[in-house]
Amino acid sequence: MLTHPTLDQLHQLGLHGMAKAFADIEASGEAASLGHAEWLALLLEREASLRRDKRLSKRLQYAKLRQQACVEDIDYRTPRGLDRSLLTMLVEGQWIDDHANLLICGPSGVGKSWLASALGNKACRDNRSVLYQRVPRLFSDLALARGDGRHPRLLRALGRVDLLILDLCAARSDVESYRSPRY
């Protein structure tokens, strides 16, 4: 069988995962032992996997999460007052589907932003759209959008996001930039 035309057709059709799997199976020598259905199943699985990975990568890129955090890395042993049953419920994400709000409160340095990023990462992995914004930056963007006529479009874009994470944490430079014109 001529593999070059088949690979070309797979690439032309945008089936890059299938093309890679096809080349890998041919090169591995196990091609002769596989039936047609097994071949097709392997090719389809590789294509589906590649597409899932690309979608997740795009969602994570759009989310602009502040930290690389995963809910699987939450350490319940440290004394931060984390309720394991509540966090388990939050990780499931039903509250996002119900359009409920979540406010994470605590003293400085306990990991509120990290926890928000971890929940955002999990939401991305659950095929939900996420956007992480620091509040000073959001207010600045809204003011600029109001000035150049993009305000309604920006509000619609924010409304379409499944999970909007607003981080109230303000760096000292942000606070100083708002205070300096007034005082």
C-alpha positions in Angstrom: 0.0 0.0 0.0 1.3 3.5 -0.8 1.4 5.4 2.4 2.5 8.8 1.0 -0.8 9.6 -0.8 -2.8 8.5 2.2 -0.7 10.7 4.5 -1.1 13.6 2.1 -4.9 13.2 2.1 -5.1 13.0 5.8 -3.2 16.2 6.1 -5.3 17.9 3.5 -8.4 16.9 5.4 -6.9 18.4 8.6 -6.7 15.0 10.3 -3.2 15.6 11.6 -3.6 13.2 14.6 -4.7 10.4 12.3 -1.8 11.1 10.0 0.7 10.9 12.9 -0.9 7.7 14.2 -0.9 6.2 10.7 2.9 7.0 10.3 3.6 5.7 13.8 1.7 2.4 13.3 3.4 1.8 9.9 6.8 2.5 11.4 6.3 0.3 14.5 5.8 -2.9 12.5 2.5 -3.8 14.2 0.5 -2.8 11.2 0.3 -6.3 9.8 -1.1 -7.7 13.0 -4.0 -5.2 13.2 -7.3 -5.7 11.5 -9.1 -2.8 9.6 -11.4 -2.0 12.5 -8.4 -1.9 15.0 -6.5 0.4 12.6 -9.5 2.7 12.3 -10.1 2.7 16.0 -6.4 3.6 16.7 -6.5 6.4 14.1 -9.7 7.8 15.4 -8.6 7.7 19.0 -5.4 9.6 18.2 -7.3 12.2 16.2 -9.8 12.7 19.0 -7.1 12.9 21.6 -5.2 15.5 19.6 -8.3 17.6 19.2 -9.2 17.4 22.9 -5.6 18.5 23.8 -5.8 21.4 21.4 -9.2 22.6 22.7 -7.9 22.4 26.3 -4.7 24.3 25.4 -6.8 27.0 23.8 -9.1 27.3 26.8 -6.2 27.5 29.2 -4.5 30.1 27.0 -7.7 32.2 26.9 -8.3 31.8 30.6 -5.0 33.6 31.4 -4.8 31.9 34.8 -2.3 33.5 37.1 -0.7 30.3 38.3 -0.3 26.8 37.1 -2.4 25.2 39.8 -4.4 21.9 39.8 -7.1 20.9 42.3 -5.3 17.6 42.6 -2.4 19.4 44.3 -4.5 20.9 47.1 -2.8 20.1 50.4 -5.4 19.7 53.1 -2.8 19.0 55.8 -1.8 22.7 56.2 -3.9 24.7 58.7 -5.7 26.9 56.3 -9.3 26.0 57.3 -10.1 24.2 54.0 -13.3 22.1 54.2 -12.6 19.0 52.1 -16.3 18.3 51.4 -16.9 21.8 50.3 -13.9 21.8 48.0 -15.0 18.4 46.6 -18.4 20.0 45.7 -16.7 23.0 44.2 -14.4 20.8 42.1 -17.4 19.0 40.6 -18.4 22.3 39.1 -22.2 22.1 39.4 -22.1 25.6 41.0 -20.7 26.9 37.7 -23.6 25.3 35.7 -26.0 26.8 38.2 -24.5 30.3 37.6 -23.7 30.6 41.3 -21.0 32.9 42.6 -18.1 32.0 44.8 -16.1 34.3 47.0 -12.8 33.0 48.4 -11.9 34.9 51.5 -8.9 34.7 53.8 -5.8 36.5 55.1 -3.0 37.5 52.8 -0.8 34.6 51.6 -3.0 31.6 52.3 -3.5 30.8 48.6 -6.8 32.4 47.5 -5.5 33.2 44.1 -3.9 29.7 43.8 -7.1 28.1 44.7 -9.1 30.2 42.2 -6.5 29.3 39.5 -6.9 25.6 40.4 -10.7 25.8 40.1 -10.3 27.6 36.8 -7.9 24.9 35.5 -10.4 22.2 36.5 -13.2 24.1 34.8 -11.1 24.3 31.6 -10.4 20.6 31.8 -14.2 20.1 32.2 -14.8 21.9 28.9 -15.9 25.2 30.4 -14.7 28.6 29.3 -12.7 30.5 32.0 -11.3 34.0 32.2 -9.0 35.2 35.1 -8.9 38.9 35.5 -7.4 41.1 38.2 -10.0 43.7 39.2 -7.8 46.8 38.6 -7.0 45.6 35.1 -10.7 44.8 34.5 -11.8 48.3 35.6 -9.1 49.8 33.3 -10.2 47.7 30.4 -13.9 48.7 31.0 -13.0 52.4 31.2 -11.0 52.1 27.9 -13.8 50.2 26.3 -16.3 52.8 27.3 -14.1 55.5 25.7 -13.7 53.8 22.4 -17.2 52.2 22.0 -16.3 48.6 22.8 -18.0 48.6 26.1 -21.2 46.6 25.1 -19.1 44.1 23.2 -16.7 43.6 26.2 -19.6 43.1 28.6 -21.1 40.5 26.2 -17.8 38.7 26.0 -17.5 38.7 29.8 -21.1 37.4 30.0 -20.4 34.5 27.7 -17.6 33.1 29.9 -18.7 30.1 32.0 -16.4 31.0 34.9 -15.1 34.6 35.4 -12.5 34.8 38.1 -12.0 38.2 39.6 -8.9 38.6 41.7 -9.1 41.5 44.1 -5.4 41.1 45.0 -3.8 44.4 44.1 -0.1 44.8 43.8 1.5 47.7 45.6 2.2 49.5 42.3 -1.5 49.3 41.4 -2.6 50.8 44.7 0.1 53.5 44.3 -1.0 54.4 40.8 -4.6 54.9 41.9 -3.7 56.8 45.0 -1.0 59.2 43.6 -3.4 61.4 41.5 -5.7 62.0 44.4 -3.1 62.7 47.2 
